[in-house]
């Protein structure tokens, strides 16, 4: 445990450090010299909190309507496009909150929705989006590799769905700019798809699937 928290490569298969615990640390953790220190830990923690602050601001702006869809409407429906199990953590929290009495009471009058798309079956995408209004839908792409088969397939399908249900004359770039954001370390591929750099939130390559709920990905739930 001491080696893990000190940043040693305890993941012998991939020769990587296992740093998921950093995602749960408060900002000022390393200011206490009595705590287990990790080389570069303070810098890593600052990077984590910089990303969390950015996506918190974006989430607040989406919720209050400051950031809207291409028609200016509030984005009330969130569809998470994921691959490699990166939705396991956020979806587990979401399902747990749906079963919680207090959470239900707090949100029973809300007209927002959240759903997850994580396979290449077009029927799954159709079933989960057929009741949604395109001008009120935000697609959040979560994955370590933006060129993963599931992500490539479903992001393209989502873009076609937006175009079909909004205006076929709209440019792909316009739709992606207003209706997509990404949580991924694969910033180059996300940018090539057309997602604005301001709407790309880095996910560090050491984040494991179920622990993703503590990263920027957890903001969806």
ABEGO torsion letter per residue (X at the ends): XAAAAAGBBABAAAGBBBAAAAAABBAAAAABAABBBBBGAAAAAAAAAAAAAAAAAAAAAAAAGABBBAAGBBBABBBBBBBGGAAAAAAAAAAAAAABAAAAAAAAABABBBBBBABABAAAAAAAAAABBAAABBBBBBBABAABAAAAAAAAAAAAAAAAABBAABBAAAAAAAABBBBBABAAAAAAAGBBAAABBBBBAABBAAAAAABAAAAAX
